[in-house]
Amino acid sequence: MDSENNSTQIQEKEMSFLDHLEELRWRIIKALIGVILAAIVVSIFVNFIVENILLAPATKTTPPLTIINIQPFGQFTLYIEVILIGGALLSIPNIIYQFWKFIEPALKPTEKKYISSIVVFSSVCFIAGIVFAYFVILPTSLEFLAKFGTSVIQNNISIDYYMSFIISLCLAAGVIFELPMVSFFLSKIGILTPEFMRKYRKHSVVIILILAALLTPSPDITSQLLLGIPLLILYEISIIISKLSQKKKNSETQFSTI
C-alpha cells in the first residue's frame, strides 16, 4: 500500500511538473506571437525608424558623425535587426504580462491582484529608461565621441558598431529603470526590506557608480553621471516603495487574522 501511495504521489508531482512545462510553453508561444505581430508593424515603418530615429542622433553632433556600411549585406542585416528588436520592444507589455501570468500560480491571492498594476508600471519603467537613454545619455555620449581626439582623423563609424552601441545603452537603461518594480515585488514576498536597503546604502552607492561606468559605452564622466544619478534616485525611490509595500502587506496580514 505504501509503495502504491508513493507511486501515486510521484505521478501527481510529475503531472504537476509537466503541467508547468506546458504552461511555460504556451506563455513563450504567446509572447513570440506578440513579438511577430509587433515586428510586422515595425517593418511597415522601418525606413522611418532607421532614418529619423536611429541615425538622427549621429547627425546632430558637432561635427556630425558619419555612419558607414562595410559589409555586403550590412544594411539588409540592419533592417532585419531593427524589425526584430523593434518588435520585441513594442511587445514588452505582452512579454511582461506572460511572465507574470506564468508565475501567478505560485503567488498568494493577495499578491495576484497586483499583476495588472505590475505589468503596467513595469512597462512604463522600461520604456522610461529607453526614452531617458535616447534623449539624454545617447546625445551626450555621441557628442563626446565626435569631439574627442584630433580633427585629422575622421570619425566614420561602422553601422553594426553604432547599432550595438545604441541597443546596449537603451536596453541597459530600460532594465535599470525596473529597480522600483523589482523592489516592490521582492518586498511583497518578504525578501527585501527597507531596513536592509538603508543599512547597505553606502555599499549600493559604490556598486551603482561601478555599474554606471560599466554600462555607459562612452568613457566620459558626464555620461556616467547621467546614468549614475538616476540610479541613485531610483534606489531611494525603491526604499520608499519597499516601505509602503511592507506596510500594506502588514496591514493585509493583520486584517486576514482578525
C-alpha positions in Angstrom: 0.0 0.0 0.0 2.8 2.4 0.9 4.6 1.7 -2.4 1.3 2.4 -4.3 0.7 5.6 -2.4 4.3 6.7 -3.1 3.9 5.9 -6.8 0.7 7.9 -6.9 2.3 10.9 -5.3 5.2 10.7 -7.7 2.8 10.6 -10.6 1.0 13.6 -9.3 4.3 15.5 -8.9 5.3 14.5 -12.4 1.9 15.7 -13.8 2.3 18.9 -11.9 5.8 19.4 -13.4 4.5 18.6 -16.9 1.7 21.0 -16.4 4.2 23.7 -15.5 6.2 22.9 -18.6 3.1 23.0 -20.8 2.1 26.4 -19.2 5.6 27.7 -19.8 5.5 26.6 -23.5 2.2 28.3 -24.1 3.4 31.5 -22.4 6.5 31.5 -24.6 4.4 30.9 -27.7 2.0 33.8 -26.8 5.0 36.1 -26.2 6.5 35.1 -29.5 3.2 35.7 -31.3 3.2 39.2 -29.8 6.7 39.8 -31.0 5.9 38.7 -34.5 2.8 40.8 -34.8 4.7 43.8 -33.4 7.6 43.1 -35.8 5.2 43.2 -38.8 4.0 46.7 -37.6 7.7 47.8 -37.2 8.5 46.5 -40.7 5.9 48.9 -42.2 7.7 51.9 -40.7 11.3 50.5 -40.7 12.6 53.2 -43.1 11.3 56.0 -40.9 12.7 54.3 -37.8 16.2 53.9 -39.3 16.5 57.3 -40.9 14.6 59.5 -38.4 15.1 57.7 -35.1 18.3 55.5 -35.1 20.5 57.6 -37.3 19.2 61.0 -36.1 21.5 61.3 -33.0 24.6 60.8 -35.1 23.7 63.7 -37.5 23.1 66.1 -34.6 26.6 66.0 -33.2 29.2 68.7 -33.8 30.8 67.7 -36.2 28.2 65.2 -37.5 29.3 61.5 -37.2 29.4 59.6 -40.5 27.8 56.1 -40.3 29.1 53.7 -42.9 28.4 50.2 -44.1 31.4 48.0 -44.6 29.7 44.6 -45.3 27.9 43.4 -48.4 24.6 42.7 -46.6 25.2 45.2 -43.8 22.1 47.3 -44.5 19.9 44.2 -45.0 21.1 42.8 -41.7 20.5 46.2 -40.1 16.9 46.3 -41.3 16.2 42.7 -40.1 17.8 43.6 -36.7 15.7 46.7 -36.4 12.5 44.8 -37.2 13.1 42.0 -34.7 14.4 44.3 -31.8 11.7 46.8 -32.5 9.1 44.1 -32.4 10.4 42.8 -29.1 10.4 46.3 -27.6 6.9 47.1 -28.9 5.6 43.9 -27.3 7.3 44.5 -24.0 3.9 44.8 -22.1 2.8 41.4 -23.5 6.1 39.8 -22.6 5.9 41.1 -19.1 2.3 40.0 -18.8 3.0 36.5 -20.0 5.9 36.2 -17.5 3.7 37.3 -14.6 0.9 35.0 -15.6 3.3 32.1 -15.6 4.4 32.7 -12.0 0.8 33.6 -10.9 0.0 30.1 -9.5 2.9 30.5 -7.1 1.6 33.8 -5.7 -0.8 34.3 -2.8 -4.4 35.5 -3.6 -3.5 38.9 -2.0 -0.4 39.1 -4.4 -2.2 38.1 -7.6 -4.3 41.3 -7.6 -1.2 43.3 -8.2 -0.3 41.6 -11.5 -2.1 44.1 -13.7 -0.6 47.0 -12.0 2.9 45.4 -12.1 2.6 44.8 -15.8 1.6 48.4 -16.5 4.2 50.0 -14.3 7.0 47.6 -15.4 6.3 48.5 -19.0 6.2 52.2 -18.1 9.5 52.0 -16.2 11.2 50.0 -19.0 10.1 52.5 -21.7 11.0 55.4 -19.5 14.6 54.0 -19.2 14.8 53.7 -23.0 13.5 57.2 -23.6 15.9 58.6 -21.0 18.9 56.9 -22.6 17.9 58.0 -26.1 17.3 61.7 -25.3 19.8 62.3 -22.5 22.7 59.8 -22.3 23.0 58.9 -26.0 23.4 62.5 -27.3 25.9 63.3 -24.6 28.0 60.1 -25.4 27.9 60.7 -29.1 28.9 64.4 -28.7 31.9 63.3 -26.6 32.9 60.8 -29.3 32.5 63.4 -32.1 34.7 66.0 -30.4 37.3 63.7 -28.8 40.7 63.4 -30.5 42.3 65.2 -33.4 40.3 66.6 -36.4 42.8 65.0 -38.8 41.1 61.6 -38.1 37.6 61.3 -39.4 35.1 59.5 -37.2 33.5 57.1 -39.7 31.6 54.6 -37.5 30.5 51.2 -38.8 26.7 50.7 -38.7 26.9 47.4 -36.8 29.0 49.0 -34.1 26.7 52.1 -34.0 23.6 49.9 -33.6 25.2 47.7 -30.9 26.1 51.0 -29.1 22.5 52.3 -29.2 20.9 48.9 -28.3 23.2 48.1 -25.4 22.8 51.6 -23.9 19.0 51.7 -24.3 18.4 48.2 -23.0 20.7 48.7 -20.0 18.8 51.9 -19.1 15.5 50.1 -19.5 16.5 47.2 -17.2 17.9 49.6 -14.6 14.7 51.6 -14.5 12.9 48.4 -13.4 14.6 48.8 -10.0 11.5 50.2 -8.3 9.2 47.4 -9.6 11.7 44.8 -8.5 11.9 46.3 -5.1 8.1 46.4 -4.9 7.8 42.7 -5.8 10.7 41.5 -3.5 9.2 43.5 -0.6 5.8 41.9 -1.3 7.1 38.4 -1.0 9.3 39.3 2.1 12.8 39.0 0.5 13.6 42.7 0.6 13.1 45.2 3.4 13.6 49.0 3.6 15.8 48.5 6.7 18.1 46.3 4.6 18.3 48.8 1.8 19.1 51.7 4.2 21.7 49.6 6.0 23.6 48.9 2.8 23.0 52.3 1.2 26.8 53.2 1.1 27.6 49.9 -0.4 24.9 50.4 -3.0 26.3 53.8 -4.0 29.7 52.3 -4.8 28.0 49.4 -6.8 25.8 51.9 -8.7 28.8 54.0 -9.7 30.6 50.9 -10.9 27.6 49.8 -12.8 27.2 53.3 -14.4 30.9 53.1 -15.5 30.5 49.6 -17.0 27.1 50.2 -18.7 27.9 53.5 -20.2 29.5 53.0 -23.6 31.2 56.3 -23.6 34.2 56.8 -21.2 33.4 60.4 -20.3 32.4 61.1 -16.7 29.4 63.2 -17.8 27.6 60.2 -19.4 28.5 58.0 -16.4 27.0 60.6 -14.0 23.9 60.9 -16.3 23.3 57.2 -15.7 24.6 57.1 -12.1 22.5 59.9 -10.7 19.1 58.5 -11.9 20.3 55.1 -10.5 20.8 56.7 -7.1 17.4 58.4 -7.3 15.8 55.1 -8.3 17.4 53.4 -5.3 15.9 56.0 -2.9 12.6 55.6 -4.6 12.9 51.9 -4.2 13.4 52.3 -0.4 10.2 54.3 -0.2 8.3 51.8 -2.4 9.6 48.9 -0.2 8.5 50.7 2.9 5.0 51.4 1.6 4.7 47.8 0.2 5.7 46.3 3.6 3.2 48.5 5.5 0.4 47.4 3.1 1.5 43.8 3.4 1.4 44.0 7.3 -2.0 45.7 7.3 -3.4 43.0 5.0 -1.9 40.3 7.2 -3.4 41.8 10.3 -6.8 42.1 8.6 -6.8 38.5 7.5 -6.0 37.3 11.0 -8.9 39.2 12.5 
